[in-house]
Amino acid sequence: MSKTRIDIPFLISLAVLVIVGYLIFTSASLGLLSKQAIKYSNVAFNQTVLGLLCGIVICFITSKIDYKLYRKYSFLIFIFSVLATLTVFIPGLSISHGGATRWITLGFATFQPSELLKIGFIIFFSAWIAKYKDKVETWKYGFLPFLILLAICCAILLIQPDTDTFLIIVFAGLAIFLVGGGKWKYIFISGLIGLVCLTALAFTKPYVMSRITTFINPGANALGSGYQIQQSLIAIGSGGVFGRGFGQSIQKFNVLPEPIGDSIFAVASEEFGFLGASFLILLFVFFSFRGLKIAMGIADPFGRLVVVGIVILIVSQAYVNIGAMVGVLPLSGITLPFVSHGGTALFMTLAEVGIILNISKNRK
């Protein structure tokens, strides 16, 4: 490997995503200002200070840290991420919202520990695959460790419950496994296992069954489980080609559920229209293209797999969110990276991208 500069096109795509995402969030959050001024100030502070400003700082820091250190301490990083995620079960420290317990309070802000579990999983699984790269095709050193790691993540996340985060981890894990040399037959087996698990969840978790039935027939319960997708489609459709204009969304005011959360793409589509929504989607396409191109240029298997894992982690989350909002995927509750409210989520996403920037300096 030869030392090069940080990948500039990738850095530019990141900068544009962060700026565009913050502008969309600022507009979407005006819906809170009209009815909950105190909550708006807290949300704005969390997104601006913890998410954006601290995120930029941590992105700069992780871009300077030699990524090989993560491989050296990969097991400890994963254990720490697992223990951190388990803190949501500590009474007095955890916070519940919408029937889920996924957050802890830090006093000055809330934090979702599963964000640590995502990157902890990627780093450790990438290190494992890189170490046993010549044996990945075997059951013992390839697919079995993958299943064990997923089982650990599943046990922690489904109790919360947080099936959305687990789904994104599965996507990233499959990408790492495949790029690392895993056999396609194991990918097929993973799909069958996933289908069985989804069926079991649908019959044991009412909210999962509700999402599936709403996806199949979104108009069946337009004022209940289908309300969000109906309002999302109204917002997207009313944006037309050019949109209503920045800050002019109507649906974000007391109509669209979670306008600064998982429904924020609908707000963006209403304000910026088909052209603006397409531009946002293309930003994620270019981000993934440049990220995967960086991975192709890395000789070190660990660095290559980490880049693939992080890129798929971010982009799959984006497209699952967008797909749900336009009705081509079931509603998931997954937020839109770089755009949706979540200071700690933005902070961790920028930290992960900083790791990619550091690895990009080691391209062939």
C-alpha positions as CSV (number, residue, x, y, z in Angstrom):
1,M,0.0,0.0,0.0
2,S,1.1,3.5,-0.7
3,K,0.0,6.5,1.3
4,T,-2.4,8.8,-0.6
5,R,-4.7,11.7,0.2
6,I,-8.1,11.2,1.7
7,D,-10.6,10.4,-1.1
8,I,-11.8,13.9,-2.1
9,P,-14.9,13.0,-4.0
10,F,-16.1,10.9,-1.1
11,L,-15.4,13.7,1.3
12,I,-17.3,16.1,-0.9
13,S,-20.3,13.8,-1.1
14,L,-20.2,13.5,2.7
15,A,-20.1,17.3,3.1
16,V,-23.1,17.8,0.7
17,L,-25.1,15.1,2.6
18,V,-24.4,16.7,5.9
19,I,-25.3,20.2,4.7
20,V,-28.4,19.1,2.8
21,G,-29.5,16.9,5.7
22,Y,-29.2,19.7,8.2
23,L,-31.2,22.1,6.1
24,I,-34.0,19.5,5.6
25,F,-34.0,18.8,9.4
26,T,-34.1,22.5,10.2
27,S,-37.2,22.9,8.0
28,A,-38.9,19.8,9.3
29,S,-38.4,20.8,12.9
30,L,-40.4,24.0,12.4
31,G,-43.4,21.8,13.0
32,L,-42.3,21.4,16.6
33,L,-41.7,25.1,17.0
34,S,-45.4,25.8,16.3
35,K,-46.6,23.7,19.2
36,Q,-43.7,22.7,21.5
37,A,-41.2,25.5,21.7
38,I,-39.3,23.9,24.6
39,K,-39.0,20.5,22.8
40,Y,-37.9,22.3,19.7
41,S,-35.1,24.0,21.5
42,N,-33.9,20.7,23.0
43,V,-34.1,18.9,19.6
44,A,-32.3,21.8,17.8
45,F,-29.6,21.8,20.4
46,N,-29.2,18.0,20.3
47,Q,-28.9,17.9,16.5
48,T,-26.7,21.0,16.1
49,V,-24.3,20.7,19.0
50,L,-24.1,17.0,19.8
51,G,-24.8,15.7,16.2
52,L,-23.4,18.3,13.8
53,L,-20.6,20.1,15.6
54,C,-19.4,17.3,17.8
55,G,-19.9,14.9,14.9
56,I,-17.6,16.9,12.7
57,V,-15.0,16.9,15.4
58,I,-15.2,13.1,15.9
59,C,-15.1,12.6,12.2
60,F,-11.8,14.6,12.0
61,I,-10.4,12.6,15.0
62,T,-11.3,9.1,13.6
63,S,-9.9,10.2,10.2
64,K,-6.6,10.6,11.9
65,I,-6.6,7.4,13.9
66,D,-4.8,4.5,12.2
67,Y,-7.6,2.1,11.4
68,K,-5.3,-0.9,12.1
69,L,-5.7,-0.2,15.8
70,Y,-9.4,-1.2,15.5
71,R,-8.3,-4.6,14.3
72,K,-5.9,-5.0,17.2
73,Y,-8.7,-4.3,19.8
74,S,-11.6,-5.6,17.7
75,F,-12.8,-8.1,20.3
76,L,-12.7,-5.6,23.2
77,I,-14.5,-3.1,21.0
78,F,-17.3,-5.6,20.3
79,I,-17.6,-6.6,24.0
80,F,-17.7,-2.9,25.0
81,S,-20.5,-2.3,22.4
82,V,-22.5,-5.3,23.7
83,L,-22.2,-4.1,27.4
84,A,-23.0,-0.6,26.4
85,T,-26.2,-1.7,24.6
86,L,-27.2,-3.7,27.7
87,T,-27.3,-0.5,29.7
88,V,-30.8,0.2,28.3
89,F,-32.0,-2.5,30.8
90,I,-30.7,-0.6,33.8
91,P,-33.7,1.1,35.7
92,G,-33.2,4.8,36.1
93,L,-30.7,5.0,33.3
94,S,-32.9,3.8,30.5
95,I,-35.6,5.8,28.7
96,S,-38.7,4.3,27.0
97,H,-40.5,5.8,24.1
98,G,-43.3,4.4,21.9
99,G,-43.2,1.1,23.7
100,A,-39.5,0.5,23.2
101,T,-36.5,0.9,25.6
102,R,-33.6,1.9,23.4
103,W,-32.1,5.0,25.0
104,I,-30.2,6.0,28.0
105,T,-29.9,9.4,29.6
106,L,-26.5,11.1,29.9
107,G,-28.0,14.0,31.8
108,F,-27.4,16.6,29.1
109,A,-28.6,14.4,26.3
110,T,-29.9,10.9,25.4
111,F,-27.9,8.2,23.7
112,Q,-28.9,5.1,21.8
113,P,-26.2,2.5,22.6
114,S,-27.2,0.3,19.7
115,E,-25.3,2.8,17.5
116,L,-22.2,1.4,19.2
117,L,-23.3,-2.1,18.6
118,K,-23.5,-1.5,14.8
119,I,-19.8,-0.4,14.5
120,G,-18.7,-2.9,17.1
121,F,-20.2,-5.7,15.1
122,I,-18.6,-4.5,11.8
123,I,-15.1,-4.1,13.3
124,F,-15.1,-7.5,15.0
125,F,-16.6,-9.4,12.2
126,S,-14.3,-7.8,9.6
127,A,-11.3,-8.6,11.8
128,W,-12.5,-12.3,12.1
129,I,-13.0,-12.7,8.3
130,A,-9.7,-11.0,7.6
131,K,-7.9,-13.3,10.0
132,Y,-9.5,-16.5,8.6
133,K,-9.7,-15.3,5.0
134,D,-8.6,-18.6,3.7
135,K,-11.2,-20.5,5.7
136,V,-14.2,-18.3,5.3
137,E,-15.8,-20.8,2.9
138,T,-16.0,-23.3,5.7
139,W,-18.8,-23.7,8.1
140,K,-16.6,-23.5,11.2
141,Y,-14.7,-20.4,10.4
142,G,-17.2,-18.6,8.1
143,F,-20.9,-19.0,8.5
144,L,-21.0,-20.3,12.1
145,P,-19.2,-17.3,13.6
146,F,-21.5,-15.1,11.5
147,L,-24.6,-16.8,13.0
148,I,-23.2,-16.6,16.5
149,L,-22.5,-12.8,16.2
150,L,-26.0,-12.2,14.8
151,A,-27.6,-14.3,17.6
152,I,-25.9,-12.1,20.2
153,C,-27.1,-9.0,18.5
154,C,-30.5,-10.4,18.0
155,A,-30.9,-11.4,21.7
156,I,-30.0,-7.9,22.8
157,L,-32.0,-5.9,20.2
158,L,-35.2,-7.8,20.0
159,I,-35.8,-7.6,23.7
160,Q,-35.8,-3.8,23.5
161,P,-37.4,-4.2,20.9
162,D,-35.3,-2.8,18.0
163,T,-35.8,-5.0,15.0
164,D,-34.9,-2.1,12.7
165,T,-31.3,-1.9,14.0
166,F,-30.9,-5.7,13.8
167,L,-32.1,-5.7,10.2
168,I,-29.4,-3.1,9.3
169,I,-26.7,-5.1,11.1
170,V,-27.8,-8.2,9.1
171,F,-27.4,-6.3,5.8
172,A,-23.9,-5.1,6.8
173,G,-22.9,-8.5,8.0
174,L,-24.1,-10.2,4.8
175,A,-22.1,-7.7,2.7
176,I,-18.9,-8.3,4.8
177,F,-19.4,-12.1,4.6
178,L,-19.9,-12.1,0.8
179,V,-17.0,-9.7,0.0
180,G,-14.8,-11.7,2.4
181,G,-15.2,-14.9,0.4
182,G,-18.3,-16.5,1.9
183,K,-20.3,-19.0,-0.2
184,W,-23.5,-18.0,-1.8
185,K,-25.2,-21.1,-0.5
186,Y,-24.8,-19.7,3.0
187,I,-26.3,-16.4,1.9
188,F,-29.3,-18.5,0.6
189,I,-29.4,-20.3,4.0
190,S,-29.3,-16.9,5.7
191,G,-32.3,-15.8,3.6
192,L,-34.3,-18.9,4.7
193,I,-33.4,-18.4,8.3
194,G,-34.4,-14.8,8.1
195,L,-37.8,-15.7,6.5
196,V,-38.5,-18.2,9.3
197,C,-37.5,-15.7,12.0
198,L,-39.7,-13.0,10.3
199,T,-42.6,-15.4,10.3
200,A,-42.1,-16.2,13.9
201,L,-41.8,-12.5,14.8
202,A,-45.0,-11.7,12.9
203,F,-46.9,-14.2,15.0
204,T,-45.3,-13.3,18.4
205,K,-44.9,-9.5,18.0
206,P,-48.1,-7.7,17.1
207,Y,-46.3,-4.6,15.8
208,V,-44.4,-6.7,13.2
209,M,-47.6,-8.3,12.0
210,S,-49.2,-4.9,11.8
211,R,-46.4,-3.5,9.6
212,I,-46.7,-6.5,7.2
213,T,-50.5,-6.2,6.9
214,T,-50.3,-2.5,6.4
215,F,-47.7,-2.9,3.7
216,I,-49.9,-5.4,1.9
217,N,-53.0,-3.3,2.2
218,P,-52.1,0.3,3.4
219,G,-55.6,1.5,2.9
220,A,-57.3,-1.1,5.1
221,N,-56.8,0.9,8.3
222,A,-56.1,4.5,7.0
223,L,-56.8,6.0,10.4
224,G,-54.8,3.4,12.4
225,S,-51.7,1.4,11.3
226,G,-51.9,2.8,7.8
227,Y,-52.1,6.4,8.8
228,Q,-48.4,7.2,8.5
229,I,-47.9,5.7,5.1
230,Q,-51.1,7.4,3.8
231,Q,-49.9,10.8,5.1
232,S,-46.5,10.2,3.8
233,L,-47.8,9.5,0.3
234,I,-50.0,12.6,0.4
235,A,-46.9,14.7,1.4
236,I,-44.7,13.2,-1.4
237,G,-47.5,13.6,-4.0
238,S,-48.3,17.2,-3.1
239,G,-44.7,18.2,-3.6
240,G,-45.1,17.7,-7.4
241,V,-42.1,18.2,-9.5
242,F,-40.5,21.3,-7.9
243,G,-42.0,21.2,-4.4
244,R,-43.8,23.8,-2.3
245,G,-40.5,25.5,-1.3
246,F,-38.2,25.4,1.7
247,G,-40.1,25.5,4.9
248,Q,-43.5,25.4,3.2
249,S,-44.5,21.8,4.0
250,I,-48.1,21.5,5.3
251,Q,-48.0,17.9,6.4
252,K,-45.3,18.4,9.0
253,F,-47.7,20.5,11.1
254,N,-49.8,18.2,13.3
255,V,-50.5,15.7,10.4
256,L,-47.5,13.6,9.5
257,P,-46.2,11.4,12.3
258,E,-42.6,11.7,13.2
259,P,-41.8,14.6,10.7
260,I,-38.3,14.9,12.1
261,G,-37.8,11.2,12.4
262,D,-38.5,8.4,10.0
263,S,-41.0,10.5,8.0
264,I,-38.5,13.3,7.2
265,F,-38.1,12.1,3.6
266,A,-41.8,12.8,3.0
267,V,-41.3,16.4,4.3
268,A,-38.3,16.8,2.0
269,S,-40.3,15.5,-0.9
270,E,-43.1,17.9,-0.2
271,E,-40.9,20.9,0.0
272,F,-38.4,20.1,-2.8
273,G,-40.5,18.0,-5.0
274,F,-39.5,15.1,-7.3
275,L,-36.3,16.8,-8.3
276,G,-35.2,17.5,-4.8
277,A,-36.1,14.0,-3.6
278,S,-34.2,12.5,-6.6
279,F,-31.2,14.6,-5.8
280,L,-31.1,13.4,-2.2
281,I,-31.4,9.7,-3.4
282,L,-28.6,10.3,-5.9
283,L,-26.4,11.7,-3.1
284,F,-26.7,8.4,-1.3
285,V,-26.0,6.6,-4.6
286,F,-22.8,8.6,-5.2
287,F,-21.8,8.2,-1.5
288,S,-22.1,4.4,-1.8
289,F,-20.4,4.3,-5.2
290,R,-17.3,6.2,-3.9
291,G,-17.3,4.3,-0.7
292,L,-17.3,0.9,-2.4
293,K,-14.7,2.2,-4.9
294,I,-12.4,3.0,-1.9
295,A,-13.0,-0.6,-0.7
296,M,-11.9,-2.0,-4.0
297,G,-8.6,-0.1,-3.8
298,I,-7.7,-1.4,-0.4
299,A,-5.2,-4.3,-0.3
300,D,-5.7,-5.0,3.4
301,P,-8.7,-7.3,3.8
302,F,-9.6,-5.8,7.2
303,G,-9.7,-2.3,5.9
304,R,-11.7,-3.3,2.8
305,L,-14.3,-5.2,4.8
306,V,-14.7,-2.4,7.3
307,V,-15.4,0.1,4.5
308,V,-17.9,-2.3,2.9
309,G,-19.6,-2.8,6.2
310,I,-20.0,0.9,7.1
311,V,-21.1,1.9,3.6
312,I,-23.8,-0.8,3.5
313,L,-24.8,0.0,7.0
314,I,-25.5,3.7,6.1
315,V,-26.9,3.2,2.6
316,S,-29.1,0.3,3.4
317,Q,-30.6,2.3,6.3
318,A,-31.2,5.2,3.9
319,Y,-33.0,3.1,1.3
320,V,-35.0,1.1,3.8
321,N,-36.3,4.4,5.2
322,I,-37.0,5.9,1.8
323,G,-38.6,2.7,0.5
324,A,-40.9,2.6,3.5
325,M,-42.0,6.3,2.9
326,V,-42.9,5.7,-0.7
327,G,-44.7,2.4,0.1
328,V,-42.4,-0.1,-1.6
329,L,-41.2,-1.5,1.7
330,P,-43.0,-2.1,5.0
331,L,-42.8,0.7,7.6
332,S,-39.8,0.1,9.8
333,G,-39.2,3.1,12.0
334,I,-35.6,3.4,10.6
335,T,-34.5,7.0,10.4
336,L,-32.7,8.6,7.4
337,P,-28.9,9.0,8.0
338,F,-27.5,12.5,8.0
339,V,-31.1,13.9,7.9
340,S,-33.4,12.6,10.6
341,H,-33.4,13.9,14.2
342,G,-30.9,12.0,16.4
343,G,-27.8,13.8,17.7
344,T,-26.1,10.6,18.8
345,A,-27.0,8.8,15.5
346,L,-25.5,11.7,13.5
347,F,-22.5,11.7,15.8
348,M,-21.8,8.0,15.4
349,T,-22.4,8.1,11.6
350,L,-19.8,10.8,11.2
351,A,-17.4,8.9,13.4
352,E,-17.9,5.8,11.1
353,V,-17.3,7.9,8.0
354,G,-14.1,9.2,9.6
355,I,-12.9,5.7,9.7
356,I,-13.5,5.3,6.0
357,L,-11.6,8.5,5.3
358,N,-8.6,7.2,7.3
359,I,-8.7,3.9,5.4
360,S,-9.0,5.7,2.1
361,K,-5.5,7.1,2.7
362,N,-4.2,3.6,2.3
363,R,-5.5,2.9,-1.2
364,K,-3.3,1.1,-3.7
